[in-house]
Amino acid sequence: MSPTTKKVLRRAAPIVFYVLLALFLFLYVRSVDWGQLAGIRWNWWWVAVATAISLGFRYWGVGIWFFLLRRLGATGLQGSGVALTFVYAKSWMGRYIPGAATWIIGKVYFASKHGVSRARLGVSGLLEGALQIAATLALALVLLLIDPRTHELDPWIIVLMVIAFVGCVVCLVPKVFVFLISTALRILRRPPLDADVAPNLGTVLGGAGLYVAGAVLSGTAYYFITLAVYPGLDVRDAAFVIGAASMASAISMLAVFAPGGLGVREGVQALLLGLVMPVPIALVVVVVTRVWSLAVDALFLLTAAVPTWFARRRHEDEVGPADVEPAPGH
C-alpha cells in the first residue's frame, strides 16, 4: 500500500466512524417504541441515582483500560489521562455500530495518536472485551442460579449461558489467548505478537476482578432505573434484577451483529424480568432502560469531552504570541 493511500485512509477513517455512528444512532432511536413511555410516573430520585452509578461504571471502565495498558507495558499514558478518557468515551459509542471490532478499532486508532503502542492497544481491547463478557456472565450466573425462579426457564437457556461462560474463561487462559491472537495475525498476514505484549495470569485475574466489581455497579444502576419505573419492586428482588441486567448485557456483547445489542438485550431482559413483575411492566422497563442507557452514554461522552476543551484552551493561552517565531524580515 502506497504512502498516499495510507494517508487518505487515515484521514477517511474518523469520518467513516462518525458517519456510521450517526446512522446507527438514528436507527437505534427510531426503533424505540416511544408510545410505551407515555403516562409513566417516574421517580426522578431513583433515575438520578441510577444515572450517577451508571456514569461511574463507565469511568470505572476507563480505569480498567489504563490498568490493562500499564500491565501490558504501554508507555505514553502519563499526562494523557484527559485525552485518553475522551478516546475511550468516543470508542464506547462505537458499540452502536454493528461488529464488536468497532469499539476496539476506535481505541486503537484514536489512542495511537497520543503515542500509545498500537499492538498494546489491540491486545488490551481484545482482553477487555473477553474479560467484560466473562465477568458479567459469572456474576449473572451466580445471582440467577441461586434464585429458584430461574429454574422456570427452559433448561437449554441455562445450558447455553454456562457454555458461553466456559468458552470465555477458556479464551482468557493466557496461552490460549495468545494462540488465538497469533492465529488471527497469521491469517491477516500481520507481524507476530511480541512476547512482552502478551498478558500474564496476574493481568487476567486482576482485570477479571475489576470487571466483576464493574458488573455489580452496572447491575445496581439497572436495579434503580427499574425501581424508578416500577416502585412495587421488592428489595429482595434486587439480586435477581442485577443478575438479569448482567445476563442481558453479556449476551448483547456476544451478539456482535446487533448495534448496541439492539433486540438481543431487550429480549433477554424481558424474559427474565417477566419472572419478577407483570410482563407488560417488564416490557416498559425494557424500553426505558434502552433510552436511559443511550442517554447515559451521551452524558459520558459529554463529561469526557468537556475537560479536553479546557485543556485545549489552556494550551492555547500558554502558547501566546511571544512563543511564535517572527516571520523573516520582521
N, C-alpha and C positions, 0 to 999 in steps of 0.2 A: 504494500500500500504506500503510495507516494506521500511525502510530507504535506503537500497541498490538500490531498484528500483527507488526511488525518486532521488537518486544521479545520477544514469545513465540517467534518463530523463532530469535532469538539465544540464548535460554535452552534451546530444544529441540535446537539443533544439536550441542552436545557430547554430550548424552545419546544422540542417534541415532548419533553417531560411535562411542561406546564400546559401545553395544549391538550394532551391526553388526560391530565389531571382534571382540567376544567370540563372536558367532555364527560368523563365518567362521574364526576361530582354532580353534574347536571342530571345525568341518567339516574344516579343514586337518589337525589332529592325528588326527582319526578316519580320514582317508583313508590314513594311514601303514600299511604292511604290517609291523607290529611283529614278526611271526614271522621275517622275514628278518634281524632283528638278533640273534636268538638264536644263541649259540655263536660270536659274533665275538670274536676275540682282538685287543683294542685295544692300540696303542702309545700310552699316555697322554701321553708326552712330545710326540709329534707333534700330538696333539689340543690340548695346551696351547699349542704354538707356533702352530698354525693359528688357534686362538681369539684369541690376542693380536694376530695380524696382522689378522684379520677385524674385530676390535673397533677397531683402529687405522684401518682403512679407513672405518668409519662415522664416526669423528671427523674423518677427512680430508674426508669429505663435508660435515660441518658447516663446516669451514674454507672449502671451495669456495663454499658458500652465502653465507657472510659476504663473501667476495671479490666475488661477483657483485652482492650487495646494495650494497656500497660503490661498485662501478664504475657502478651504476645510480643513484647519488646518494641512497641511503637514509640517513636520519638516525635517531637513537634507538638505535643499536647500542652506544654506549659505556655500560659498566656493566651491560649486559643479557646478557652472554655466557652466564652460567649459565642464566638463564631461557630464552633462545632456543635453547640446546643441548637443553634438555628439550622445547621445542616441536618441534624437528627430530626428536628421538627418537620422540615421540608420533606425529608425522605419518608418519615412516618406517614405523611399524607399520600405517599405513593402506594400505600396499601389499597387505595381505592381504584387503582389501575389493575386489571386482571394480570395475574402472574406474580408470585411471591418475589421474583427476582427484582422487581422494580424497587422495592424497599432497600434491598442490598445494593443494587447498582447505583441508586441515588446517593447513598452514603459514600460509596467508593468514588464516584465522580466528583461530588461536591467537596468531600473532606480531603481528597488528594490535592486540591488546590491550596490547602493550608499546610502542605508539607508532610502529611501523614502517608506512610507507605501503602501503596495500592494492594500489595499482597496481604498485608496485615488487616487492612480494611475488609478485603474479601473474605478472609478466613474468619474474622470476628463477626461479620454479618451472617455467614452461614451458621456459625456456632451460636449466635444469638437466637436465630430462628429455631434451631433444633432444641436449644435449652428452654426457650419460652414455651414451646409446644409440650415438651416432656414435663416441665414443672407444673404447667397449668393442668395437664391431664392427670398428673399424680395427685394434685390437690382435689380435683374434681372426683376422681375415683374414690379417694378416701371419704370425702364428705357425702357422696351419693350412695356408696355401697353399704355404709353403716346405717342408712335410713331404710326401713322396711318398705316404704312406698316405692322405692326404685325397683323392687322385685316385681312390681306390676308390669314393668316394661317387658317387651319381647326379649328373651334371653340372648338372642343373636345381637341385639344392640349393645348389651353389656360385653359380650364376647369381642365385638369389634372395637369397643373402647379399650379393652385390655390389650388387644393385638396392636392397636395404634400406639399405646404407651410403650409396650415392649419393643416395638420397632424403633421408636425414638431413642430409647435407652441404648439399644444395640448400636445405633448410628453414632451415639455420643461417646462410645468407648474410643479413647484417643487413637489407637491403631486402626480401628475401623473407619473413624472419621477421616484420618489422613489418607487411608487407602481409597476412600470414595472420592475425595478431592483430587488425589493424584490420578485416578482413573479418568475423571472428568477433564482434567488438564491434558491428558494424553489424547483423549478423543478430540478435544478442541485444538490440539497441536500447539499447546502453550508450554512455556518453560516449566520444569518440575518445581514442586514446592520446596523451599529451603527448609532445612531441619530446624532452624531457630524460629520459624514461624508456626510450627506445629504446636497445638495446645497439649499440656500435660494433664494428668488426672486431677491435680490440685486446682487448675484453672476451671476444669469442667465442674468439679464438685462445688467450688466457690460460686461460680456462675449459677449453678442449679439452685443453691440455697438462696441466693439473692432473688432469683426469679420466682421461687415459691413464695417468698415474702411479698413480691410484687403481685403475684396472683391473688394473695389474700387481700391486698389493697384494692385491686381492681374488682374482685368479687364483692367486697364490702360496699364499694361505691354503687354497684348494681343493686345490692340489697336496699340501700337507702333510696335510690331512684324508684325502685319498685314500691317501697313504703310510701313515697310521695304520691303515688297514683292509687295504691290500694292500702289505706291505713288499717284495714282489718287484718293485715298480715300478722300472724303470731310471731313473737320474737323467737320462739322455739323453732321456727322455720328458717331462721337466718342462715344456718349452716347449709340447709338444702338449697336455698336460693343462691348462695355463694358458689356452691358446687355446680348448680345448673348453669350459672353465668360462666363459670370457668370451663365447663364442658363445651358450651356453645362457642366460646372464644377459641378454644383449642381446635375444635372441628372446623371452624370457619378458616383458621390459618392453614389447615391441611387442604382445604378446598381452594387451591390456587387459581382455579378457573373463574371464581366469583369475585368481583370487585368489592373489597371490604367485607368479604364473606357474605355478601348480599344473598338472602334467601336461605342459605345454609344455617347461619347463626340464628335467624328468626325461627326456622323450623325446629331446631334443637331446643331453643328457649321455650317455644310454645308447647312442645311435647312434655318437657319436664315441669314447667310452671303449672301446667294443667293438672298436675298431681297435688298441688297445694292451694289452688284457688280456682274459682269458676273459669271455665275455658274462655268465655267472652272477655273477661277481665285480663286473662293471660295474653290474649291477642292484642289488647290495647297496650299492655305493658311492653310487648314486643315492638310495637310501632314507636312508643315513647322512647324506649332505650335506643332505637336506631337513630332517631332525630337528635336525642340528647348526646349520644356518643359522637356524632358528627360535629355538634356544637362545641363539645369539649376539645376535639381535635383542632378546630378552628381557633379556639381560645389558646391552646398550646402553641400553635403556630404564631399567633399574635404576641403572646408573652415572651416567646423566644426571639421574635424579630425586633421588638422594641429596644432591648439593650444594644443590639447591633447598630441601630440608628444613632443612639447616643455615643457609642464608641466611634462611629464614623465621624460624627460631628466634632468630637473631642480631638480626633486625629487631624481633622481639617483646621481646627483652631491652633493646634500645636505647630502645624506646617504653615506658617504665615508667609507674608511677602518677603521677610528677612531671610527665609530659608530657600528662596528661589534664586538661582543664579541669574545675574543680569545678562541681558542679551548682548551680543557683540556690538561694540560701538557706543555703549552706554557707560 
